[in-house]
Each structure stands twice: as C-alpha cells, then as structure tokens.
Amino acid sequence: MPTTTDDAALFSERQRALLALTLETEVRPDGLYVRLGPLQREPRHVPAADIAAVTVEPYSAADHGGWHWGVRTSATGDRTAYRVSGREGVTVQRPDGSELFVGSGRPAALADALREVAPA
C-alpha cells in the first residue's frame, strides 16, 4: 500500500499466515485500509467518517461463521472479518450497523489509531 507524505500511516502492520497470505492494515488520516494479499490487489477502504465505534475484542467463530484465515462475511452480510492469525483484533462499527473485524497482533495500537481518525 503506497503512502505519500500527505497521508502518512498512523498505524501499519503486516501479518503472515500459511500459504503466503498476508494481512496488511493501515490507518491513515482519511481512514482504514485493509488488504489480504495476494488475493486482493487493492485494499478495502473504510473512510474515517464511516467509523462509528471501535472495540478491541477476541475473534468469535460464532459471530464470523467459524475459524478461518482470510476474509469471511457472515450469512446476514452485516459482518466481515479479515484474519490470518491470532485470536484478537478490532471491530469497527459503521453508522449503517455493519461491522468489520480486523485481526491484529497489536489490537490496542490499531484501536487507538482508528479512534484518532474517527469523527468525534
């Protein structure tokens, strides 16, 4: 994920998993960027204005359709999880009620960076 001086990352992390999957997570002044490589060419962008709440929590197989690596969307379509390792992460709640879970080896730092860019 290229970064210019105007949108320098407040948080950046790359996690690796089996089969060379990588989860790249960045928080920039304009929002959250998440990319599962090599499967996704472009990162998913959640604009800062779409971040209603941020919580650090353990990964719940019941909430996200089982244990997995990669990207998983719930049967109802209102929850999406990006995860390659570990059991913790951050859930981003959006104004429309949907949720995005992002697995992280540093969930507290990720949550702090998201709270910094989210509207008050």
FIBA-285392 format. One record per residue (C-alpha): x, y, z; residue number from 1. Coordinates in pm, whole numbers, padded with zeros to 5 digits. Each point is the difference from the previous one (the first is absolute). Layout:
// FIBA-285392
<atom><xx>X</xx><yy>Y</yy><zz>Z</zz><num>NUM</num></atom>
...
//
This chain:
// FIBA-285392
<atom><xx>00000</xx><yy>00000</yy><zz>00000</zz><num>1</num></atom>
<atom><xx>00186</xx><yy>00308</yy><zz>-00117</zz><num>2</num></atom>
<atom><xx>00009</xx><yy>00293</yy><zz>00236</zz><num>3</num></atom>
<atom><xx>00072</xx><yy>00361</yy><zz>-00083</zz><num>4</num></atom>
<atom><xx>00109</xx><yy>00266</yy><zz>00246</zz><num>5</num></atom>
<atom><xx>-00354</xx><yy>00146</yy><zz>00006</zz><num>6</num></atom>
<atom><xx>-00161</xx><yy>-00324</yy><zz>00116</zz><num>7</num></atom>
<atom><xx>00271</xx><yy>-00150</yy><zz>00220</zz><num>8</num></atom>
<atom><xx>-00121</xx><yy>-00302</yy><zz>00191</zz><num>9</num></atom>
<atom><xx>-00084</xx><yy>00039</yy><zz>00366</zz><num>10</num></atom>
<atom><xx>00007</xx><yy>-00379</yy><zz>00034</zz><num>11</num></atom>
<atom><xx>00144</xx><yy>-00266</yy><zz>-00227</zz><num>12</num></atom>
<atom><xx>00023</xx><yy>-00376</yy><zz>00045</zz><num>13</num></atom>
<atom><xx>00065</xx><yy>-00302</yy><zz>-00221</zz><num>14</num></atom>
<atom><xx>-00089</xx><yy>-00347</yy><zz>00128</zz><num>15</num></atom>
<atom><xx>00096</xx><yy>-00319</yy><zz>-00182</zz><num>16</num></atom>
<atom><xx>-00175</xx><yy>-00336</yy><zz>00001</zz><num>17</num></atom>
<atom><xx>00023</xx><yy>-00337</yy><zz>-00163</zz><num>18</num></atom>
<atom><xx>00006</xx><yy>-00003</yy><zz>-00382</zz><num>19</num></atom>
<atom><xx>00156</xx><yy>00347</yy><zz>-00015</zz><num>20</num></atom>
<atom><xx>-00319</xx><yy>00186</yy><zz>00094</zz><num>21</num></atom>
<atom><xx>00071</xx><yy>00344</yy><zz>00139</zz><num>22</num></atom>
<atom><xx>-00234</xx><yy>00236</yy><zz>00175</zz><num>23</num></atom>
<atom><xx>00108</xx><yy>00359</yy><zz>-00052</zz><num>24</num></atom>
<atom><xx>-00168</xx><yy>00257</yy><zz>00222</zz><num>25</num></atom>
<atom><xx>00057</xx><yy>00374</yy><zz>-00007</zz><num>26</num></atom>
<atom><xx>-00171</xx><yy>00290</yy><zz>00168</zz><num>27</num></atom>
<atom><xx>00047</xx><yy>00330</yy><zz>-00179</zz><num>28</num></atom>
<atom><xx>-00158</xx><yy>00339</yy><zz>00066</zz><num>29</num></atom>
<atom><xx>-00277</xx><yy>-00084</yy><zz>-00249</zz><num>30</num></atom>
<atom><xx>-00089</xx><yy>-00339</yy><zz>00151</zz><num>31</num></atom>
<atom><xx>00078</xx><yy>-00372</yy><zz>00019</zz><num>32</num></atom>
<atom><xx>00160</xx><yy>-00204</yy><zz>-00279</zz><num>33</num></atom>
<atom><xx>-00004</xx><yy>-00382</yy><zz>00012</zz><num>34</num></atom>
<atom><xx>00140</xx><yy>-00235</yy><zz>-00264</zz><num>35</num></atom>
<atom><xx>00029</xx><yy>-00377</yy><zz>-00006</zz><num>36</num></atom>
<atom><xx>00292</xx><yy>-00079</yy><zz>-00225</zz><num>37</num></atom>
<atom><xx>00054</xx><yy>-00147</yy><zz>-00245</zz><num>38</num></atom>
<atom><xx>-00376</xx><yy>-00047</yy><zz>-00053</zz><num>39</num></atom>
<atom><xx>-00098</xx><yy>00368</yy><zz>-00007</zz><num>40</num></atom>
<atom><xx>00181</xx><yy>00244</yy><zz>-00223</zz><num>41</num></atom>
<atom><xx>-00149</xx><yy>00313</yy><zz>00155</zz><num>42</num></atom>
<atom><xx>-00067</xx><yy>00054</yy><zz>00368</zz><num>43</num></atom>
<atom><xx>-00349</xx><yy>00038</yy><zz>00137</zz><num>44</num></atom>
<atom><xx>-00042</xx><yy>00358</yy><zz>00119</zz><num>45</num></atom>
<atom><xx>-00224</xx><yy>00100</yy><zz>00289</zz><num>46</num></atom>
<atom><xx>-00019</xx><yy>00381</yy><zz>00005</zz><num>47</num></atom>
<atom><xx>00058</xx><yy>00164</yy><zz>00337</zz><num>48</num></atom>
<atom><xx>-00355</xx><yy>00139</yy><zz>-00015</zz><num>49</num></atom>
<atom><xx>-00131</xx><yy>-00360</yy><zz>-00010</zz><num>50</num></atom>
<atom><xx>00162</xx><yy>-00098</yy><zz>00331</zz><num>51</num></atom>
<atom><xx>-00272</xx><yy>00030</yy><zz>00265</zz><num>52</num></atom>
<atom><xx>00166</xx><yy>-00207</yy><zz>00277</zz><num>53</num></atom>
<atom><xx>00312</xx><yy>-00208</yy><zz>00056</zz><num>54</num></atom>
<atom><xx>00041</xx><yy>-00289</yy><zz>00246</zz><num>55</num></atom>
<atom><xx>00284</xx><yy>-00240</yy><zz>00072</zz><num>56</num></atom>
<atom><xx>-00132</xx><yy>-00353</yy><zz>00035</zz><num>57</num></atom>
<atom><xx>00082</xx><yy>-00365</yy><zz>-00049</zz><num>58</num></atom>
<atom><xx>-00088</xx><yy>-00166</yy><zz>-00329</zz><num>59</num></atom>
<atom><xx>-00333</xx><yy>-00180</yy><zz>00030</zz><num>60</num></atom>
<atom><xx>-00055</xx><yy>-00297</yy><zz>-00229</zz><num>61</num></atom>
<atom><xx>-00372</xx><yy>00016</yy><zz>00082</zz><num>62</num></atom>
<atom><xx>-00025</xx><yy>00360</yy><zz>-00125</zz><num>63</num></atom>
<atom><xx>00205</xx><yy>-00052</yy><zz>-00316</zz><num>64</num></atom>
<atom><xx>-00104</xx><yy>-00340</yy><zz>-00132</zz><num>65</num></atom>
<atom><xx>00277</xx><yy>-00216</yy><zz>00145</zz><num>66</num></atom>
<atom><xx>00377</xx><yy>-00005</yy><zz>00029</zz><num>67</num></atom>
<atom><xx>00172</xx><yy>00109</yy><zz>-00316</zz><num>68</num></atom>
<atom><xx>00285</xx><yy>00188</yy><zz>-00159</zz><num>69</num></atom>
<atom><xx>-00083</xx><yy>00265</yy><zz>-00252</zz><num>70</num></atom>
<atom><xx>-00317</xx><yy>00198</yy><zz>-00051</zz><num>71</num></atom>
<atom><xx>-00336</xx><yy>-00125</yy><zz>00123</zz><num>72</num></atom>
<atom><xx>-00341</xx><yy>00168</yy><zz>-00017</zz><num>73</num></atom>
<atom><xx>-00283</xx><yy>-00110</yy><zz>00228</zz><num>74</num></atom>
<atom><xx>-00308</xx><yy>-00167</yy><zz>-00142</zz><num>75</num></atom>
<atom><xx>-00199</xx><yy>00319</yy><zz>00064</zz><num>76</num></atom>
<atom><xx>00264</xx><yy>00211</yy><zz>-00178</zz><num>77</num></atom>
<atom><xx>00032</xx><yy>00252</yy><zz>00282</zz><num>78</num></atom>
<atom><xx>00335</xx><yy>-00127</yy><zz>00137</zz><num>79</num></atom>
<atom><xx>00327</xx><yy>-00049</yy><zz>-00183</zz><num>80</num></atom>
<atom><xx>00320</xx><yy>-00137</yy><zz>00153</zz><num>81</num></atom>
<atom><xx>00356</xx><yy>00035</yy><zz>-00126</zz><num>82</num></atom>
<atom><xx>00229</xx><yy>-00239</yy><zz>00186</zz><num>83</num></atom>
<atom><xx>00318</xx><yy>-00200</yy><zz>-00062</zz><num>84</num></atom>
<atom><xx>00122</xx><yy>-00084</yy><zz>00350</zz><num>85</num></atom>
<atom><xx>-00057</xx><yy>00053</yy><zz>00368</zz><num>86</num></atom>
<atom><xx>-00315</xx><yy>00026</yy><zz>00203</zz><num>87</num></atom>
<atom><xx>-00036</xx><yy>00374</yy><zz>00048</zz><num>88</num></atom>
<atom><xx>-00086</xx><yy>00295</yy><zz>-00211</zz><num>89</num></atom>
<atom><xx>-00209</xx><yy>00311</yy><zz>-00035</zz><num>90</num></atom>
<atom><xx>-00364</xx><yy>00032</yy><zz>-00095</zz><num>91</num></atom>
<atom><xx>-00094</xx><yy>00316</yy><zz>-00188</zz><num>92</num></atom>
<atom><xx>-00368</xx><yy>00084</yy><zz>00021</zz><num>93</num></atom>
<atom><xx>-00137</xx><yy>00207</yy><zz>-00287</zz><num>94</num></atom>
<atom><xx>-00292</xx><yy>00246</yy><zz>00010</zz><num>95</num></atom>
<atom><xx>-00219</xx><yy>-00242</yy><zz>-00201</zz><num>96</num></atom>
<atom><xx>00042</xx><yy>-00267</yy><zz>00272</zz><num>97</num></atom>
<atom><xx>00241</xx><yy>-00221</yy><zz>-00193</zz><num>98</num></atom>
<atom><xx>00325</xx><yy>-00115</yy><zz>00160</zz><num>99</num></atom>
<atom><xx>00351</xx><yy>-00070</yy><zz>-00123</zz><num>100</num></atom>
<atom><xx>00231</xx><yy>-00217</yy><zz>00213</zz><num>101</num></atom>
<atom><xx>00373</xx><yy>00037</yy><zz>-00071</zz><num>102</num></atom>
<atom><xx>00234</xx><yy>-00250</yy><zz>00162</zz><num>103</num></atom>
<atom><xx>00313</xx><yy>00157</yy><zz>00145</zz><num>104</num></atom>
<atom><xx>00309</xx><yy>-00089</yy><zz>00197</zz><num>105</num></atom>
<atom><xx>-00025</xx><yy>00349</yy><zz>00152</zz><num>106</num></atom>
<atom><xx>-00373</xx><yy>00060</yy><zz>00045</zz><num>107</num></atom>
<atom><xx>00031</xx><yy>00276</yy><zz>00261</zz><num>108</num></atom>
<atom><xx>00231</xx><yy>00205</yy><zz>-00225</zz><num>109</num></atom>
<atom><xx>-00232</xx><yy>-00054</yy><zz>-00297</zz><num>110</num></atom>
<atom><xx>-00303</xx><yy>00109</yy><zz>00204</zz><num>111</num></atom>
<atom><xx>00181</xx><yy>00311</yy><zz>00125</zz><num>112</num></atom>
<atom><xx>00094</xx><yy>00102</yy><zz>-00354</zz><num>113</num></atom>
<atom><xx>-00357</xx><yy>-00055</yy><zz>-00124</zz><num>114</num></atom>
<atom><xx>-00141</xx><yy>00209</yy><zz>00285</zz><num>115</num></atom>
<atom><xx>00242</xx><yy>00277</yy><zz>-00092</zz><num>116</num></atom>
<atom><xx>-00136</xx><yy>00028</yy><zz>-00354</zz><num>117</num></atom>
<atom><xx>-00368</xx><yy>-00075</yy><zz>00072</zz><num>118</num></atom>
<atom><xx>-00236</xx><yy>00296</yy><zz>00031</zz><num>119</num></atom>
<atom><xx>-00072</xx><yy>00099</yy><zz>00359</zz><num>120</num></atom>
//
